[in-house]
Amino acid sequence: MSEQLEQIAQDLVERATRAGATAADVIVREREEFSAVVRMRQVESLKEAASKALGLRAFVGTRSASAYSQDFSAQALGRLVERTLAMAQATSEDPASGLPEAERLGRYAGDLELFFPDVGRLSTETRLEWARRAEEAALSADPRIQNSEGASFEASSGAKAYANSLGFVGSYASSYCGLSVTPVAMNGGNSGMQRDYWYSVARRSGSLDSPEAVGRKAAERALRKLGARKVSTVRVPVVFDSETSRSLVGHLFEAVRGDSVYRGASFLTDKLGQPVAGENITVIDDALRPGGFGSRPFDDEGIPASTTVVIEKGFLKSYLLNAYTARKLNLNTTGNAARGVAGPPAVGPKNFYIASGCHSLEEILHSVKTGFFVTELIGFGVNVVTGDYSRGASGMWIENGELTFPVEEVTIAGSLPEMLRHISMVGSDLEFRSPLAAPPLLIEGLTVAGT
């Protein structure tokens, strides 16, 4: 499959340059996808799909345009080239536009463990059975689990190829599978009803947690929310579990993206070389992590996989850049070009994470006299330009190092620059469930707004 996609990409690049493009590049993708939902032991939905698509970016000097097609016929690709070149000629000139420098192109030659054929070999019945088992484990975990919003199983496998007019061509295959369940807990005859979820994701089916483990964990998370109440507004230490701390990493990624920085739309603009976090904070973006969900042998402009230290012991060392944003900032690309088949490359994460510390979650919780353990965040009240942070949350209240009662309908408020500087403890538990990851974090002095 990969060799065929490479040939398609190369042929389209050559076709574009023969038609008048001064430079061009092409992304080609082919993928098979499966998803199913089981709810209350019945199959609620099932979807299997195969898709293919390609995207062409053509340059005429410093003008450029992009277009895509799901039709690979010669006639359709001929129209695609004509349309893309016509759009490029109609756009404005942009001195930062263009492919990367040829000497920077390349690929990582080792095995990054991105593709496993066992994902595609799973039968439909096996996939449905795993979802059923996960939901059954949740429903049978406790009599108070009386309903379910469903259990799902997802799987995908495919390949991607990239070629450009500088002579680069490459491809790689990848696979993914995931299992999740969302049970609903009820407090007897009371009005209390709570839902929560848990999930497992992996590159290979053999690395997924057992359906029973996923179901039991989901049930445990739903049950601990029963009887949740608000608290009075107070300024306290806040512990983010590994799921919610991952969202903080997402906000940090938005702040170090090259497009945010060159537009001045980030609180980290002009902060290279300066301290922006505590000395216990190191942030890394690593495309070479085996099996990582953001790993790849090259980015979507043909830059070889690499590891970028973004923050080192509190000091901002690098922004994350593709070729365009690197030119805008007079820097070098960090290999973070991320591209769908439609549109030009954006800046995307590789495996972007806060390095783990030395404290277990239990140690972090025991260190807090009075505080809030947040396990779910709601809403999008974050301004990456100013760093203002305000999000709805739920979780558990901490008294004398112990989790005492569930909390809901509160808001956590602070400022991202101050939050980064006041992370007093970094957890040792770092698990990669997406291209973004973080261990549990203890942040001092946040406002928890309730009644």
C-alpha positions, 0 to 999 in steps of 0.5 A: 500500500505505502509504495503505491501511495508514494508513486501517486504522490510523486506522479502528482508532484511531477504533473504540477511542476510540468504544468507550471508550479515552481514547487509542489508537495503532495500528501496521500492517505488511505485508511480503514476505520471501524467504530461500534457502540454497545448500550445496555448490552445491545449494539446501538451503532456500527460503522466500517469505512474505507477512505482515500484522499490526497492533497496538493500544495502548489507554489508559483514563486512565493504565491501558493494554494492547496486543494484536495481530491478523493478521486484519483483518476487521471482526469480528476487529478488533471483538474486538481492541478489546474485548479490549484495553480489558478488559485495560487496565481490569484493569491498574494505573494508571501516571502515566508511561503515555500518548501523547507530547505532541501538540506533539512529533508530526511526521515528516521530510519528505525522502527517507531512501532506505529503499525501492528496488523493485529488491529486489522485482523480483529473480527467484528464480533471480537470488537463488539464482544470487547465493548460488551464486556467493558459495559458488563463489567461497569454495570455489575461493579455495584448495584448503584450503577443502573444505566450506561451511556454506552461502551465503544470500540474503535479501530483504524489502520492505514498509510500516509505518503508525502512527496515534494518537488525537492526530491523527497518521498516517504511513507509509513503505516500506522494503526490505532485501537481504543475501548471506552465505557461511560456508566451512570451511577444513581444514589438510590431514591435520591436525585443524585445521578452521576456519569463518568468514563474510562478508556484504553488506547493503543497502537496494537490490540494486545496492548489494550487494558482488559475490558473488565479493567476498563469497565471497573475503573469507569464504574469507580470514577462514576461512583465516587462522584455520587453526593457531589456538592459545591464548596465556598469560594476559596484560594487553595492548592489544586491537584490535577490528575493525569487526565486534567493536567494533560489539558494544561499541556494543551494550553501550553502547546497553543502558547508555543506554536509558531503561528501564535508566537509570530502573531503576538497571540501568546503569553510566551511571545518574546520569552525565549531564553527566559524563565517561564516555569518553576525549575522542576518543569521540563517540557519535551516534544518527541517524535521518536517515542516508540508507539507514541500517538504523535510519533512519525519518521518525518513530519508533513513537510519531509523533516526527519523526526526529532526531539525538541526540548521546549522548556528546560528546568523552567527556561523556555528553550524553543518554540514549535515550528513548521517551515512557514512559521520558522521563516516568520520568526527567523528560526529553523523548523522543529519538524512540527508540520501537521497537515490534513489533505485540505489546506497548508501545513499547520503546527502540530505536536509530536509527543508533547509532554511534561517530564515526570517528577518523583512523587506518587499521586498518593504523596501529592495528595497527602501533602495537601492540608486543604485543597481540591483534587480535580478529575474533570474540566468543563468549558473553554475559558482559557485565553492563550494571549493573556494567559487568563485561565477559568474552567468549570471543574469537578473532583474531590475535596482534600482535607488533611491529605485525604479525599473527603467528599466529591465536588461539582459545579465549581470554577478554577481560576488563575493565570497560566504564567502564574500556574506554570511558576507555582507547580510545587510537585510533579507526579511520577505517573506519566502515561501517553494516551494521546500526543499530549501527556502530563503526570499529576501536578500540584499547583499552589494558590488557585481560586476555586469558585463555588457558592 
